[in-house]
Structure formats: structure tokens, C-alpha cells
Amino acid sequence: MAYERVAWPKLRDYFFRLSNCTTRQELYHTSCVEIQQLIPYDETAGIFNSVDSVNIEGFGKSDACTAAYNSYYRAITPEHSSIITDWRNFDCEFTVDFIFPNGLYKSLAHRAPEHRVTMRIHRSQRSPNFSESDVVILDFVNDYLNNLDLRFDEHANIDSLTSAATIAERFRCLTRRESEVCSLLLYRLTTAEIAARLFLSRRTVECHVANIFDKLQVHTREQLRWKVGVLLPAP
């Protein structure tokens, strides 16, 4: 039932907006601002480092609030395993001195050990609690956010040979669109991500990939990377 209540067209539009971000900080900021259209909140949304819980981007709270959390309160956060947390169930220094004074009564945070960053969303005491569909949406968002976040690391290691213009010049058998798809393949984007970036259907991207493999006589994406002369580190 939770899946049925997800606004899939809005989620798709959200992913489109994220995929157009050109810097990691823009990605984090856009993620926090635009999530309001999917999971309404009246307090704050933030991006946190999954390793040490440092708040690296936020929207809705002051810099002083962020600084207080990072410098002291994150170290005394009580242990809790729930994805949805009602902080009124915790009577401790963290809630009394930090959570309640800042109006952050209810939290939604999906923790995945393989993720580098995670989004957390807070609502006030006046707002309803988060729903099962909110949990489903945040799960999809965190997966997509981390895939895009990884892309910026990969971009830093990619040689200029991977641009679509250079590929078209080196491999004249490829069409302009095939060169664009080939370039994105070298950035380890998935079929769905390439489709979103170029505003194509997944089926069309799959046809372009098949044509590229046939023309360059390769059978896998790894072989393609070797063919073009770029070997990227595994994610």
C-alpha cells in the first residue's frame, strides 16, 4: 500500500532536477530544497556524512544550529534504530537542550551502511508523523543521491578523452548521439541515469548502447573503457 501512495511522477521530476546538478554542493542543496515537494516538512532537511554523522548541508535552520550540532550534540545523540523517530520518547540532554528548543520533534532518516551520505528530514510538534510512503520515497532518494554523489568522484579521475566531442573525433563510426551515450557510459552512469540526462527512453538508450558495442567491437562496458583508453577505478 505504501508504494501505491508514492507520487511517482513527482519522484521522477525530482530525479531529473538532481541529475542536472553540476557540483556536489549544488546536489546536496537541491536535494534538501526540492524534497519538500515529495515529503513536506516544516522544519529542516539535511545531508549527513554516514560515517561520523556530520551535517554537511542543511535547509531550514540557522548556521548556529548546524554548528552546535556538529561541534557537540552529534556526539551525544542517543542510540535509536527506527527510521521514523519521535524525539518526545527520549528524555536526555540531546532532546532537552537541542532537539526541542530547535523545534525538531520528529525525524525521518534511512540509514544504509553502503551509503556515504544520508538525508534526514525533521518536522515540528504541530505536524503529523511521517508515513510509510515517506519511508519508501526517502529510500529511493538516498539510493539515487548516493549514486550521483559517487559520480563527482569518478569525474575527478576521468581524462579529457571521455568528452563526447573527443569520442566523436576518435571514433567517426559513431553518430553524435552515440558519442554522447558513450561518454556517459565512461562515467559509469546506469541506463536509467543516461536516459534521464539525455531525456531519452531507456529502450532508446539500450539501442544506442548495442550500436556502440557493435561498432567498436566490444561486449561489455569494461571492454568499452579499455577500448577508449580509459580505465576507471571501481566504485
DABELUR-V317273 format. One record per backbone hydrogen bond with DSSP energy under -1.0 kcal/mol. NH is the residue of the N-H (numbers start at 1). CO is the residue of the C=O. Records with the same first field share a line. If there is no record, write none. Layout:
BEGIN
NH: CO, CO
END
This chain:
BEGIN
5: 1
6: 3
8: 6
11: 7
12: 8
13: 9
14: 10
15: 11
16: 12
17: 13
18: 14
19: 15
21: 18
27: 23
28: 24
29: 25
30: 26
31: 27
32: 28
33: 29
34: 30
35: 31
36: 33
37: 34
38: 35
39: 35
43: 122
45: 59
46: 120
47: 57
48: 118
49: 54
50: 116
53: 49
56: 47
57: 47
59: 45
66: 62
67: 63
68: 64
69: 65
70: 66
71: 67
72: 68
73: 68
74: 69
75: 72
76: 73
85: 107
87: 105
89: 86
90: 87
96: 92
97: 93
98: 94
99: 94
100: 95
102: 98
103: 100
104: 99
105: 103
106: 123
107: 85
108: 121
109: 83
115: 112
118: 48
120: 46
121: 108
122: 44
123: 106
135: 131
136: 132
137: 133
138: 134
139: 135
140: 136
141: 137
142: 138
143: 139
144: 140
145: 141
146: 142
147: 143
148: 144
149: 145
150: 146
151: 147
154: 150
155: 151
156: 152
157: 154
158: 155
162: 159
163: 160
167: 163
168: 164
169: 165
170: 166
171: 167
174: 171
179: 175
180: 176
181: 177
182: 178
183: 179
184: 180
185: 181
186: 182
188: 185
189: 184
194: 190
195: 191
196: 192
197: 193
198: 194
200: 195
205: 201
206: 202
207: 203
208: 204
209: 205
210: 206
211: 207
212: 208
213: 209
214: 210
215: 211
216: 212
218: 213
224: 220
225: 221
226: 222
227: 223
228: 224
230: 225
END
